[in-house]
Amino acid sequence: METLLEVMTRLFMILIFIVVVAVLLLAYMVIFRSGEGEPYAVIKTVLNENGEEVKNGEVSEGRIYRIIGEVRLPSKRIYLDTKKCLYFCGVNEEIPLFDDGTHGDETPSDGVYTFDIRRALLNGTNTFRVKIRTEDGRTLLESEDYRIEVKAPPVDLWIELTWDSSCRGLKLIIEEVGGGRTDPENRDEIEGGKLEVFDEDGYGPQIFLLDEVRENVRYLVKVECDEDEEVNALVRVVTSWGLYATYEHVFQGREIWEVVELEKGKMPPDKDTIIRPKVLLIIFNPIIESEGGRKLNEVMGWNDPDMLVNEVIRDIEEVSYGCVKYQIVERVEVDEYPVKVDEFQYNDTTYLDAWRTRKFHKPDGVDYLRLIEKFNIVEKVMLGEIDEVWLMGGPYFGFYESIMVGKDAYWVNAPPLTQVNCSRLFIIMGFNYERGVGCMLEDFGHRIESIMRKIYGGWEVNEDNAWNRFTLYDKEAPGRANVGNVHYAPNSESDYDWGNERYVWCYCDDWYTYPYLPGKGRMVNCEKWGNGDIREHHKWWMKHIPHMPGTLEGHQNNWWKYIMLYNKYRE
């Protein structure tokens, strides 16, 4: 039987528990529920240049539009700790929100924030929504998509400047080299062009539209900052000849940023536009004396290794739009079988017996450290003689599809070889000449997946970053498929299901113009990527990899720089 002291102690502990719960509930209400009602974000209306409403999904002929909406945030703290953005055709542009009784805000300090901004929309589909994002890019709150199909007179050049603060000291400048100049003080000095300025509260935009770009005339795009403060600026450029680019710059005070030089029909110069990786090719193709001195691939009726190499080099150049041009700078053909990690090595008899009985040695893995030492690979990498190594061999020669080597190496479809004393990273690709070019492209595809996962800090089923969105497929994100991944096409229902005839709604075509993502979907099935052919699917997938100049949110718009120049581009 409990004593009175024990009863009082238990009651006291219960009281303490109740007080703690009450304090936590109060803190939750103060921090996360200060406004009445649930948090939301909405685009309320869009008006054209004549003040007429353009409803979601409608077709319009105007160029400049006024976008009005509101956001209810859980607390002032959330407002201070997040970025408020207009997601406009694939780009998050920071915008001002107001809860002070101005700019259409009805009640000051009630947790309901308004925005009233202007944008010049592009011909075709324009998709936008308002988003509340954390500093690390996660989306806390967003509105439904608002789409407008614009059918306005076409323009040759569309340039937009936005920035992330109320600073009013930024100026978009367009100069014809040797000719006129347009800026906020001289808005129509370039013939056929006009600069629109909507930055009364900072943030921009300043928009330049030029009906016709003159032949053989260069246009220099600049931004001037005449304020002593830090400002993050974003310039978007779209041309009639296929350029879709974004450029970012952090102003630390007064300076002039030379953004890009444009000329009709030409892509602007960009660092590492053409990448020429130097390859050491090592072919393990033993001579089988018992078969008349023929090589293993000939005896078994397998593919010619050199033919495979030449074909995959052509495919990579094609899918990268000429960005990647591989060079075989050294070719070594070896009359032996590679040594396994346990020092086992096949000879002609044991390998052919294993192939016929399908009983292969275990462990299967090749001794990479021995291989690296034997062919003096580290020295060649450090001297810049080679950038990567390609191994060609038969089935069960023990090669990973790809593996990264060096002190700072990371997972590239295999455990990294960080114990190798090499400050310059390199990748060893492993190919099988029993298989075709499609399988070689699959090896490259998994290399791409690993590198892009590293660059974007993960791989999840959401649209918080470009890589996550690129890889969405219908099975995991119904109605939101984009390009999918190496194993899953947009409509695949299982691994390698590239021949599925089921139609799904898909936004894959958006990626041809990244970072401009218009949000224009359509129904697709396997006819789009080769009706199940492995090589055709992988080429289709890689052709969607972004390849435009410039940067967006700190990342390169040309992902081939990450895939090939992993020593230089490591963000």
N, C-alpha and C positions, 0 to 999 in steps of 0.2 A: 504494500500500500504506500502511495506517494506521500511524502511529508509536505507540509505547507510550503517550505522553502523550495522544494522541487517543483510544485505546482506554480508558484510565483515565477520561478526561473523560466519555465516553459511558456507561460503567458507573456513574459517580457520578450522572449525570443520571437514569438509570433507577432508581437507589436512592432518589433524592429523590422521584421520581414515586410509587414504591411507598409511601414513608412518608406522603406527602400523602394518597393514597387510603385508607391505613389510618386516619389521623387522622379523615378525613371519615366513614368507616364507623363509627368509634367514637363520633363526635359524634352521628351519626344514631341509634345504639343508645341513647345516654344521653338524648337529647332526645325521641325519638319512640317508642322501643321499650323503655321501662324496665320495663313490666309484661310478664309472660309471656302469650303468646297474642295474638290479634288484638283490636283494639278492638271493642266492641259496646255496644249499649244494649237493654234488654229490660224490659218490664213482666211480672213473673213471675206475679203473681196479683192479683185484686181480690176483696175480701171485703165482704159487706153488713153491716148493723148487727148481725146475729146471728152474725157470724163465719163465714158460709157463703160458699164460693167461687162467684163469678159468672164463668163462662168467656166468652171473647171471642165476641161475637155473640149472647149469650143475652139473654133478657128477664127483667127483675127488677122487683120492686115496692117496693124500698127507696128512701130518699132520700140517706142518708149512706153513703159507700163509702170503704174503705181501699185505697189503691193502693200496691203494693209492687213494687220492681224493683231493678235494678242496672245499673251502667255500668262498663265497663273503659276507662280512658283511657290514651293512650300515655305520658303523663308527668305529673309534678306541675306542670310548666310549663304544659301544656295546661289543667290544672285551674284554675290561677290566672288565665289569660288569656281565659277563656271564661265564658259565662253558661249555667247549668244550668236548664232550663225543663221544665215540664209544659205541653205544647201541648194545651189543653183547649178544644174547640169553637171553634177559630179564634183563641185568645188564648194567647200565651206567658207563663206565670206562673213566675217564678223559684222554685226549690225548693232545699232543702238536701240535699247529698250527704255521706256519711260513709265514711271509710276509717280509722277509729280503734278498731275493735272494738266499737262501740256501734250501736244502731239496726238490729240484725240483721246488721251487718258481721262476717264470720267471722274475717278475718285483717287486722290493722292494717297499713297502709302497703304493701299488695300491689298497688295500682293498681286494685282493684275497689271501687267506691263503691256504697253502697246508699242507697235512699230509701224512706220509709214515711210517706205523707201521706194526708190525708182531704179529700174533696170532696163537696159536695152536688150530685148530678146532677139534670138537668132532665127533665121528662116528654118522651118522644120519644127520638130518637137522640142519644147522647153519644159523641163520638170523641175519644180522647186518645192521646198518645204522649210519650215523653221525648226531649228534644232538647238537643244541645250546640251552642251558637251563638257566633260571634265577636262582638266589640263592634259591628261594622258590620252584623250581621244575617245573615251567611252561616251555613248549617248545616254543621257538621263531622261530626256523628254523630247518628243518630236511630233510634228503635225502630220496629217495625211498629205500625200503627194497632191500637188496642184499642177495640172498640165495644160499648156496652151500650144496649139499648132499655129505657127506664124507663117503667113503667106504675104510677105511684104516685098517691095522691089529689092532685088538682091544688091548686096554691097561687096566690094572686093576685100575690104579690110575693116575689122571690128576689133577695137582695143578697149579694155576696161581696166581702170585703176581703182582698187579699194584698199583700205587699211584698217587697223585694229584699235583706233582710239579717236577721241574727239579733236585731235590735232587738226587745225585748218591750214597748215603750212605746206601741204603737198601740192605739186603741180605736175600734171601730165603734159609732156612736151613732145610734139611730133615735128621733126625737121626733114624737109626734102634736102638731101645733100646737094649744096650748091643752089638751093631754091628757097621756097617759103618756109615759114615756121608757124605752127599752131600751138597755143597754150591758153590758159584760162583768161588772159588779158587780150588775146588775139585768136578768137575761136574759129574763124573761117578763112584764115589766110592761105590755106592750101586748097587749090581749086577742086571743087567737088566734095570737099570734106567739111565736117562740122564737129566741134567739141561741145558736149553737153556736160554741165557741172551741177551735181546735186549733193553738195557737201556742207550744207549749212550747219550741221551738227558733227562735222568730221566724218570719218569712216568712208566717205565717197558715196556713190561712184562718180568718177569722171570718165566719160565715154566718148571715144572718137570713132566716127563712122566715115568711111571714104567710099564713094560710089564706084570709082574706077581708079585703080592703081596704074600709073603711067609706065609704059615699057622703058627699061633701061634707066629707071630712076630709083635711087636708093633712099629709103626712109629710115631715119634714125629715131628710135623710141627712147625717151629719157623720162626720169622722174626727179624733180628737184624738191628738196626739203629745206625750208628756211626757218625751222624751229629748232631750239636746243633741247630736244627730247628724243627718247627712244621710240621708234615707230616701226611696226612690221607691215610692209607693203606687199601687195600682190598685184601683178599685171597679167591679164589674160589676153591672148592674141589668137584670133581666128581669121583665116584668109580663104578666099574662093578657090585657091589652088591646093588646099588640103592640109594646111598647117593648123594644128590645134595645140597651143602651148601655154604654159603658165610659168611665170618667173617670180621669185621671191627675193626680198632684200630687207635687212634690218638696218634702218637709219639710226645712227648714234648721235645725231645732231645735224648741223647744216652740211649738206653735200649734194652732189648730183650723181644719180645712178644711171649709167648708160645700160639700158635693158637689152636691146636687140636691134640689129640692122636688118631691114627687110627689102627684098627685091622681088618683083612679080615673077611667079613661076618657079622660084627657088626656095629651098629650105634654108633657114638661117644656119650659119656655121655654129657648131656645137662641139665642145670637147669630147673626144672619143666617139665621134659619129661613126667612124670606121674602126673596128677592132680586129686586129690580126693576130690571134693567139698562135704561138709557135709550139708545135707538138713533136715530142719524141714518140715515134711509133715502134712498138716492139711486138713482133709477130712470132708466136710460138707455133711452129708448123713442122713437126718432126718428119724427117725422111724415113719412110718405111722400107727398109732394105728387102724384106721378104715379099714386098709387092712391087719389085722391079725398080726400086729407088724413087717411087712416087711419093709426093708429100701427103700428109695425113688428110688434108681437105680433099685431095683428088681421089684418094683411095675410098673415102667415105661418101663421095658425091656431094660434099658440102660446098659452100660458096667460096669464091675467090676473095681473100681478105682485102686485097688492094681495091677490088671493085667496090666492096662494101664501104671502104674508107672514102673513096672518091664520091660515091653516091650520098653518103651522110653529110659530107662537107658541102655538097651542092644544096642539099635540103636545108641545112642550117642557114646558109646564105639566103636562100629563098624566103624562109619563114621569118627571118630577122630583117627583111626588106633591105638586104645588102649591108646591114650593120656588122655582121660577123663573117669574116673571111679567114677560115682556118688555113694554116700553112704546115705541111709536114716538113720540118727542117732536118730531121734525121730519121732514117728508117733502118731498123735492125731486124733481121730474120734469124730465128734461133732454131737449131736442129735438136731440140730437147723438150722435155716436159717441165713445167715449173715445179719448184720444191715446195712441199706443203709445210704448214707450221710445225708439224712433228717430225720434219726432215724426211718424210717419205717422198719418193719420186717415182712416178711411173716410168716404165720403158715400153717399147712398142708392144711386146707380148702382153704385159700386164694391163696396159690400157685397152687394147683391143679385146682382151678377155672380159674386162670389166664392162665394156660397151655391149658386148654380145649377151652377157648374163644380167646386165643392169645392176651389178653389185659393185659399187664404187667405194673407194677408200674413204674412211672417216677418221679424223676431221678432214673436210674437203678444202678448207681455206688455204690460200697461198701464203707463203712467208714473205710478206711485203718488205720487212726490214732487210732480208737477204737480197731481195730483188732490187731495192733502192741502192744498196751498197754495190751490188754487182755491176749495175749499169751507170754508176757514178752520177746518180740523178740529182742529189742535193747540190753538188758543185755546179752542175749545168743550170739548175734553177737560180742559184745565187748569182751566177755570172750573167743571167738574163738570156742565156742561149736557148732555153725552152721555158714555156709557161705551164704546160701540163703534159701528162703521159697517157698514151692510149695503148692498152694491152689487147692483143687479139689472140684468141685461142679456141680450143674445142670445148665441148661440154665437159663439165666437172674438172676444169683446169683450176678452179678455185678462186676466180676473180669476183670481187664485189662489182656491182654495176657502176658505182662511183665511190670514191673515198677521198677525203681531204687530209692533207699531210702538212705538218708544221706546228710550231710551238703554240700558236693561237688557233689551231684547227678546230672545227666544230662538225657536228653530224651532217654529212651529205650522203644520206642513204646508207651509211655505214658508220661504225664507231671511229672517231677521228684518231689519226696517228700523231698524237701530240708529243710522243717521246722522241720523234725525229728532230734533231737539232738544226732547224731551218727557219729563219725569221720570215722568209717569204713563203706564203702559203702556195700550195699547188694541189691539183686534183689529179688522181689517177682514174681514168675510165677503164672499165673492163667489158670487152665485147666478145661475142661468141659467133664464130663464122659458120656454125651450123644453122644459125638463125638469119633473118633478113634485116633490111634497113629499118623496118618498123620497130624491131626490138631495140636497135641502137637508139632510135629516137625516144623509146620508152626510158632507156637509161638516162638520156639527157633530160627527159621530163621529170624524173624523180630528183635529179640534181637541181633542177629549177625549183621544184617544190621545197626542197630542203633549204636552199639559199634564201628564197623569199619568205619562208617561215622565220628564218633568223633575222632578216631585215626588218620585218614588221612585228617581231616580238611574240609570235604565236600564230595559231591558225584555228579560228573558231567559226561557228555557224552564225554569223551576223554581218552587218554592213558597217562596222565601226572603222574599218580601214579598207584600202583598195584591194589588198590581197585577199582578205576574207570575202569581199564581195565578188571578186573575179572568180573564185572557186566554188560559188554556190551552185548546187544542182537541185532539181525539182524534188527528189526523194527526201532530202533533208530540209529544203526550204520551198515548200509548194507555192507555185505562182511567182517565185522570185529567182528562178534559175538564171545564171549568167553563163560562164564558159565551162564550169565544172573543173575537174582535175584530170590527171593522167588516166586513172582507172574508170572514172565516172564521167560520161558525157552528160549534157544537161538533162536528158531523159532516162539515164541508166537506172536500173533497179537493182543491179548487183555489179561486182567488180568485172571489168572487161566487157560490159554489156554495151558495146559500141554500135550494135546492129539493131537496136530497139526501134520499132516502127511507131511507137506511141508518140503522139504529139503533145508537147507541153508549151506553156507560155514562157518565153525566154528573152533576156536582154543581152544576148551574146554580141549582137552587132554594135552595141554601144562602144565596145572596147577597141574597135578599129580607130576611134578618134579620141581615146583617152589622152589628156584628162577631161575632155569634154564628153560627158555622159548624158545624152539627151533623155534617157529613160523611155526610149521607144521600143516596146517589146513586140514580139510576134510569135506565132505558133511554128515550132520546128520539130523535126524528128531526124532519124539517122541519115536521111538523104543529104542533110546539110554537111555531114562530115564523113562521107564515104561508105555508108551502108555496112558498117562493120569491119572495114579494112583498117588494120592497125596503123599502117603507115599514113593513110589519109586522115584518120582521126587525129593522130599526133601532130601532123603538119597543120591541120585546121586549128588545133588548140594553140600551138605555138604562134600562129599568125595573129592571134588576138593579144599576145603579150605586148604591153605598151612599149612604144618605140619613138615617142615624140621628144623634142628637146625641152629643157627647163626642169624646174622642180615644183613640187606641191607638198605642203606640210612637211618640209624637210626631206622629202624623198625624191629621187630621180624619176622623171617621167619616162625615161628610157630604161626599162628593167634589164635590158641586155648588159648594161654596165655592171649591174650586180652579179649577173650570171657568169660573166667572163672576166671582169676586172675586180675580183673579190678582194685583192690586196689594197686597191685604191678606194673602193666604195664599200665601206663596212658599217654604215649607219643602220 
